[in-house]
Amino acid sequence: MSQNVYDQSEFFENYMKLDRQTKGLDGAPEWPRLREMLPDLQGAQVLDLGCGFGWFSRFARSEGAARVRGIDISAKMLGKAHSMTSDDGIEYEKADLEDLTLPDNEYDVVFSSLTFHYLTNLASLVAGISKSLKHGGRLVFSVEHPLFTAPTTPNLVMVDEDTGRKAWQVDAYQREGLRTRNWFVEGVRKQHRTMSTYINLLLRCGFRLTDFVEWCPSQEELQSNPTWDIELIRPTFLLVGAVKDWSIG
Amino acid sequence: MSQNVYDQSEFFENYMKLDRQTKGLDGAPEWPRLREMLPDLQGAQVLDLGCGFGWFSRFARSEGAARVRGIDISAKMLGKAHSMTSDDGIEYEKADLEDLTLPDNEYDVVFSSLTFHYLTNLASLVAGISKSLKHGGRLVFSVEHPLFTAPTTPNLVMVDEDTGRKAWQVDAYQREGLRTRNWFVEGVRKQHRTMSTYINLLLRCGFRLTDFVEWCPSQEELQSNPTWDIELIRPTFLLVGAVKDWSIG
């Protein structure tokens, strides 16, 4: 079963103050690039995995999606999502993505923002997503970038005392698996995967890769947010788009 | 014009002693994974970019390729390649890959080993490769991995004095461009590119990505070659396979 830090009060109280929760999609700097990867949502059947407060689910409806199913493990998140809409074209549901069963050949678009790197059994979920998509359907997702998740200990920005140069220290890129981080609470469990693992999961499950972005702020964004210069050293976000090209068994 | 360190005597004398030169393909640890990406070469028209001593060109002929064209910038490398075969199904040619003009719709397979990261104008070469491939033709190549090329200064394995932990220090992953290294001689010029740049170059040029390997030694290889443990910290080689799926203008 997945860890559910979201329903811990201490985590939730802090998490809900993040820009990407208070401002929604526009509070997430990587959103414009992710949005570009989406097909026309008019009339689409959409699945939103790790929907949180439902910002994307509501966006999809505002773009004309016929129906959106938002799934999250957190009762608190879904409570907030429910409170923010009375749209009966959106169905929110509490479930663990580690053992989700999806209907075959149902969706036009599957979306997931910053969720997959929490899952241990991603291979099984990606296979299920592939089967649940119609032919030509699209998977668009973001994860924490493999360079970001690679270090086995947190806080790996080192400053050279002589030169002042900052560097991100990668000590175990090829060792996949658990990375424990402190983020609002102690012991948040993430899964490090290499770039090739993400890509090959898709290729093996009948996807054709269409979009691949290692998010980096623009010069204008850097001027408004000087602390984002760490993104030039190593990216935080990997954004991926893929089309279902063939059906797996 | 490309830098040609190969024709400097000091470089060449050392370079030709590398396992991958004295033993050929079997002296390159990543070769078995690269070989798996190749289609059946029987009757194929093959292009070998940065052919060096011609190890791959001769391999392709031994696998039944109809004709192989091997291109390299180094007269010394080609001299050695010529001396190693009398096969008139192989044509070796001195040219700079930065401004190469290729025939349209000619090749079944384009191969390149550890060459692309020396080129400044890779976008133009990849477009040319795409046009030169027949529909369904395959590009298989290796480059130095973006994590390997990212640091702006060499020798970036740091050992923590307290823990003994080794780490690769990434200081400018998102800053693409020149990286100067000392390798047998001083001032070898390489080009750092991000993962997304390599992938998007392919996608934009009509390729479908089929294979993506961040090379890592097996347990057996690590036992025979203990110093390869650095590969677990960060990969040296990125191996890519792609199929020409559609034609660019």
Interface residues (C-beta under 8 A of the other chain):
Chain A: L147 P151 L156 M158 R165 K166 A167 W168 Q169 V170 D171 A172 Y173 Q174 R175 T194 M195 S196 I199 N200 L203 R208 L209 T210 D211 F212 V213 E214 C216 E231 L232 I233 R234 P235
Chain B: L147 P151 L156 M158 R165 K166 A167 W168 Q169 V170 D171 A172 Y173 Q174 R175 T194 M195 S196 I199 N200 L203 R208 L209 T210 D211 F212 V213 E214 C216 E231 L232 I233 R234 P235
